[in-house]
Amino acid sequence: MSEESTSLNKYLSSTGICSRREADKWIEAGRVKINDTIAIKGNRVFEKDQVFLDDKLIENKTQPIYIMLNKPPGITCTTDLKDRDNIIDFVNHPQRIFPIGRLDKPSSGLILLTNDGDIVNQILRVENHHEKEYIVTVNQPITEEFITRMSQPIPMLGTKTHPCKVQRLKKNLFKIILTQGLNRQIRRMVEFCDYRVVTLKRVRIMHININDLKVGQWRDLTTQELSELKDRVAISKKHID
């Protein structure tokens, strides 16, 4: 009977120090060792193996953490502590966590953070069509033409945006629901339509709503929120597989 093992990038992500993608970068950079040997991509970790990052032993003893933050404008969604506005120092969680995806520095609203590297990729996969909802203020009155154009595919970054749901709420305020996560997507879409974003706030990711969580506050996901999140991720994974 063969000895059970885990892929190295999955082992690293399961410790809560990084996502699988970041783990692959560390491995490629030669920062990871298995026992006394510098690791390469594709290596597997067996039960008796010891894994080191920058010659420091990595131990997988962390409990999974899932929190939601109402991010203020001015906070950067990075784990780079050299950035004085980084989200990690702002949250100041006692355990090591990292953001799931990003939210532009000038933007505010809902972002999830975790130490579960496995769940990150499933949430961020564009083919899973997970919805994200935003409330946006622009610099001039919203027309029907603007709503129609924003709803349709727009050329961006060498590709096109997916069709999305857009609804005018007030004179200069609209709601938009995306299933993509292109860099500065909403801002670029608005600029394409000859408007400018004044404020942008994310209020929902999938089934998780920001509700009455105040700006700058964070909390753990409820049991119900987490259970549904894992159910949705599991369904998405089956469709991909």
Secondary structure as UniProt FT lines:
FT   STRAND          5..7
FT   HELIX           8..14
FT   TURN            15..16
FT   HELIX           20..28
FT   TURN            29..30
FT   STRAND          32..34
FT   TURN            35..36
FT   STRAND          37..38
FT   TURN            41..42
FT   STRAND          44..46
FT   TURN            47..48
FT   STRAND          51..53
FT   TURN            54..55
FT   STRAND          56..58
FT   STRAND          66..71
FT   TURN            73..74
FT   TURN            81..82
FT   TURN            84..85
FT   HELIX           87..91
FT   STRAND          98..99
FT   TURN            105..106
FT   STRAND          108..114
FT   HELIX           117..124
FT   HELIX           126..128
FT   STRAND          132..138
FT   HELIX           144..151
FT   STRAND          155..156
FT   TURN            157..158
FT   STRAND          159..160
FT   STRAND          165..170
FT   TURN            171..172
FT   STRAND          173..178
FT   TURN            183..184
FT   HELIX           185..192
FT   TURN            193..194
FT   STRAND          197..205
FT   TURN            206..207
FT   STRAND          208..209
FT   TURN            211..212
FT   TURN            215..216
FT   STRAND          218..220
FT   HELIX           223..240
//
